Amino acid sequence: MNGPIAVSQNSDDDLPQGHYRLRLYVAGQSPKSLAAIANLNKLCEAHLPGCHSVEVVDLAKHPELAAADQVLAVPTLVRRLPPPIKRIIGTLADVDKVLVGLEIRRDEG
């Protein structure tokens, strides 16, 4: 799963205000997992340039990590910062719903 998504090793205290820390849980190289990664890349480039960090967690390799964010299905995107924690399940194909779900954009209708 190599790609342009960068993984930040900074602690939450090192991040500037307004920074989004996202964690995407996937299951191997499945079509849905690959679609979620690509869609998240596009979303971050378009709507969060320079103010996000993303970690991709492959539950096929590390299933024990699912409990940390109460992940019950994959792909699941977890917004860890800013609080509160938000979760979105699916391939992230509906950009408007993802932006509203992550509270990047308000629901206007």
FENJO-V134740 format. One record per backbone hydrogen bond with DSSP energy under -0.5 kcal/mol. NH is the residue of the N-H (numbers start at 0). CO is the residue of the C=O. E is the energy in kcal/mol with one decimal. If there is no record, write none. Layout:
# FENJO-V134740
[[NH,CO,E] [NH,CO,E]]
This chain:
# FENJO-V134740
[[7,5,-0.6] [13,10,-1.4] [14,11,-1.0] [18,15,-1.6] [19,50,-2.7] [20,18,-0.5] [20,80,-1.5] [21,19,-0.6] [21,52,-3.2] [22,77,-2.4] [23,54,-2.8] [24,22,-0.6] [24,75,-3.3] [25,23,-0.5] [25,56,-2.7] [29,26,-1.1] [33,29,-2.6] [34,30,-2.3] [35,31,-2.3] [36,32,-2.2] [37,33,-2.2] [38,34,-2.8] [39,35,-2.4] [40,36,-2.2] [41,37,-2.2] [42,38,-2.4] [43,39,-2.7] [44,40,-2.3] [45,41,-2.2] [46,42,-2.9] [47,43,-1.9] [50,47,-1.8] [52,19,-2.4] [53,5,-1.6] [54,21,-1.9] [56,23,-3.0] [56,54,-0.5] [57,55,-0.5] [58,25,-3.1] [58,56,-0.9] [60,57,-1.1] [61,57,-2.1] [64,61,-1.8] [65,62,-1.5] [66,63,-0.6] [67,64,-0.6] [68,64,-0.6] [68,65,-0.6] [69,66,-1.1] [70,65,-2.6] [71,69,-0.5] [74,24,-0.8] [75,24,-1.9] [76,87,-3.4] [77,22,-3.0] [78,85,-3.0] [79,20,-2.7] [79,77,-0.9] [80,20,-1.4] [85,78,-1.5] [87,76,-2.5] [89,74,-2.9] [94,92,-1.3] [97,93,-2.1] [98,94,-2.9] [99,95,-2.1] [100,96,-2.8] [101,97,-2.4] [102,99,-1.1] [103,98,-2.9] [104,98,-1.7] [107,105,-0.6]]
